[in-house]
């Protein structure tokens, strides 16, 4: 099992098509991010915490606005991105 890290799209594209491919090493722990970036767990957990606080957060996929979706009793049950439609529930 490996840990997935999130890299902003602009930084991922900056390597260019002719750049040599780097092979990522496996981190020592399941919860350590490769290359010092946040892990997928950290990104999703942080977004979820903000959504439950009724805040609009940055979409982990497209950097759009992920806004809370509400269920019964006006409690957040997840979020949906205004730009790409990604849902977090």
C-alpha positions, 0 to 999 in steps of 0.5 A, a space after each residue: 500500500 502506498 500513500 497518495 500525495 496531492 500536487 497542485 496542477 501548476 507545479 505538476 505541469 512545470 516539469 515539462 514534457 521533456 523532463 526525465 521521469 522521477 521515481 517516487 520512493 515509498 515513504 517510511 510510514 503510511 501517513 507520511 507524504 512523499 516529497 513533503 506534500 500533504 497526503 490525500 488523508 490530510 487534504 480530505 480531512 482538512 476539507 471535511 473539517 472546514 465543510 462541517 464548520 459551514 465554510 467554503 473550501 478549495 476543491 482538492 481536484 480543480 482548486 474551485 470552490 467546494 461548498 457544503 451540502 446540507 441534510 436534515 437539521 441544516 447540518 453539513 453532510 458533504 460538499 460539492 465543487 461549483 466548478 468540476 462537480 466533485 463531491 465529498 461525502 
